[in-house]
Amino acid sequence: MRRDTDSEQTAVAFLTSVAKNHDRKAMQSLQDRLNAFKLMMPSMKRGDVLRLEFLTNGDTRVTLNGAEQGVVAVIGDSTFF
């Protein structure tokens, strides 16, 4: 991370990027997963490392500085991002 952010800033930045790559219908179908993902977004400090790991089963693991924050499970199709 290049600067300190609170969890809301981190989540909004990520969700804005996802929205740029999906139409409104796709975003609606992803809403439950995006809400779960948003709850995992931590406050971050300069130098922190947020890792999104796309697992072979389609789930997405979120870690901050090597500590797991949670996993967003695939619901329905395997498309999340």
Legacy VTK file of the C-alpha trace (Angstrom):
# vtk DataFile Version 3.0
C-alpha trace
ASCII
DATASET POLYDATA
POINTS 81 float
0.000 0.000 0.000
1.281 3.441 -0.858
-0.708 5.332 1.788
-2.883 4.765 4.832
-6.549 3.986 4.112
-9.487 2.990 6.238
-11.540 -0.092 5.379
-14.248 1.937 3.619
-11.740 3.635 1.298
-10.151 0.288 0.457
-13.517 -1.318 -0.297
-14.819 1.600 -2.385
-11.651 1.664 -4.499
-11.881 -2.053 -5.177
-15.624 -2.076 -5.882
-15.260 0.872 -8.251
-12.688 -1.101 -10.223
-14.964 -4.156 -10.379
-17.860 -1.986 -11.592
-15.737 -0.679 -14.475
-15.452 -4.243 -15.793
-19.088 -5.361 -15.412
-22.435 -4.130 -16.646
-25.310 -3.349 -14.286
-26.890 -6.815 -14.623
-23.600 -8.543 -13.806
-23.043 -6.252 -10.816
-26.485 -7.147 -9.474
-25.722 -10.862 -9.774
-22.437 -10.318 -7.901
-23.936 -8.174 -5.131
-23.957 -10.806 -2.347
-20.347 -11.758 -3.047
-19.285 -8.126 -3.305
-20.929 -7.371 0.052
-19.077 -10.304 1.655
-15.857 -9.115 0.061
-16.405 -5.561 1.285
-16.681 -6.807 4.876
-13.213 -8.373 4.547
-11.537 -5.141 3.454
-9.208 -4.022 6.230
-7.843 -0.638 7.134
-4.352 -0.490 5.667
-1.146 1.351 6.403
1.643 2.354 4.077
3.686 -0.757 3.264
0.874 -3.261 3.939
0.307 -5.983 1.339
-3.233 -6.986 0.383
-3.293 -10.232 -1.569
-6.237 -11.575 -3.569
-5.673 -15.226 -4.369
-7.905 -16.853 -6.947
-8.250 -20.489 -5.880
-8.669 -23.414 -8.277
-12.297 -23.918 -7.224
-13.126 -20.302 -8.110
-13.127 -18.928 -4.555
-11.117 -15.802 -3.737
-8.917 -15.708 -0.624
-8.101 -12.309 0.901
-4.950 -11.886 3.013
-3.334 -8.842 4.598
0.363 -9.124 5.405
0.038 -12.909 5.281
-2.975 -13.112 7.650
-6.129 -14.480 6.063
-9.052 -12.055 6.189
-11.544 -14.497 4.662
-12.656 -16.319 1.528
-15.386 -15.281 -0.886
-17.049 -18.471 -2.072
-18.320 -19.016 -5.577
-22.082 -18.761 -5.714
-23.679 -19.974 -8.941
-21.229 -19.419 -11.774
-17.492 -19.149 -11.268
-17.253 -15.491 -12.322
-16.435 -13.064 -9.555
-14.053 -10.497 -10.997
LINES 1 82
81 0 1 2 3 4 5 6 7 8 9 10 11 12 13 14 15 16 17 18 19 20 21 22 23 24 25 26 27 28 29 30 31 32 33 34 35 36 37 38 39 40 41 42 43 44 45 46 47 48 49 50 51 52 53 54 55 56 57 58 59 60 61 62 63 64 65 66 67 68 69 70 71 72 73 74 75 76 77 78 79 80
